[in-house]
């Protein structure tokens, strides 16, 4: 907790500046989320940050706060930094983004610095709970431990008739020392080094429809797991996302394939009635090794817009574990229990806000 | 009788005017571009950063509790208040844009737009002055 002090001080220092200086834009977001496993032994709600609940109500796993400052240097150049304090990381503030934007043309922009790898549709804003209906992004389908990278990204946007087109290409590298997810899963320190990350995204959208594709590849060097007796991998990540609105009813679905490890996907429907949005969600994760790690999740939940900048959420999730139970540490291929002791029911509630 | 009908018609227009306030989109007097609703929507969603010929386009928003804002978002931007806020949160927190500046009142929008050829705003039709050019009515 002591380490949140610099962040708080930075906030205080920036607040008067924001009013005094039109070239500085300070904003932020946060979520206070509490959850409790009511059936089963434990649940990984946030894979990349290893946010894991047990049978006691816990407000410290997904609660987070982000503060962002954007400095406009001139007509073409902006500098952005975003620091986040996460419960899953003992609230220790960390710089999540720090980059410069340079507008080469009105519709072509270069970003360079510490960025998010835009592999998933929600990758770049999965921490901004306010921006999506669910209490959290679908856990099974959002498990990649490569979330940030240091590099460059070129963004281009245009339109043809009523179709908006946005595309990005990016390249860089990322070192995850003590990778939170892998170190947890393998119960030992795991370092991962991703080099030669290159990728591209393409998003087509109209008022009611969004389709997005992404492809990323990299070389990954791993220290620690000894998984399959290999420590160097050529990885490839494919993802496709679709969203369609029919008035107040919206469906969203996403599929991804992470070679040579797993595939995962989700589908969700939501219905908005004024300030209230109801949703159902199904997601699934399946490791290539049959029955080693395999789980699917069904959720029902509600979002209520309390204010234009604040939303309340409540969610009931059931996870069905078909693979090894990471909590009982019983590897399924040996102690085969097809019904799995990892089955879980968890209730979650929280508030998301932006400012 | 004709006078009575005219009076009744005039009265009904006044009442309907009160119930469904007209929102107008305004730009600087020097801006002669014609803007269709899709172009205005793109400017307010940060998808276009310039007018067809009149240079850089910078949108201005009214306060969140304003009726004209809710009307404008529903009719032109085709989003609810919270969808609009969420949309801009996505761009803002991924470094892809800064949301439109929020002004204090219709009067502020008219004054700012009258002085700066890059600005574009929307106000209740009753707040318009001859200092700005109306490009669209909704």
Interface residues (C-beta under 8 A of the other chain):
Chain A: X25 X27 X29 X66 X68 X70 X72 X78 X80 X82 X97 X99 X101 X106 X107 X109 X111 X115 X116 X124 X125 X127 X128 X130 X131 X132 X155 X157 X159 X162 X164 X207 X275 X305 X308 X309 X311 X354
Chain B: X38 X42 X47 X48 X49 X50 X64 X78 X81 X82 X85 X86 X89 X90 X92 X93 X94 X95 X96 X98
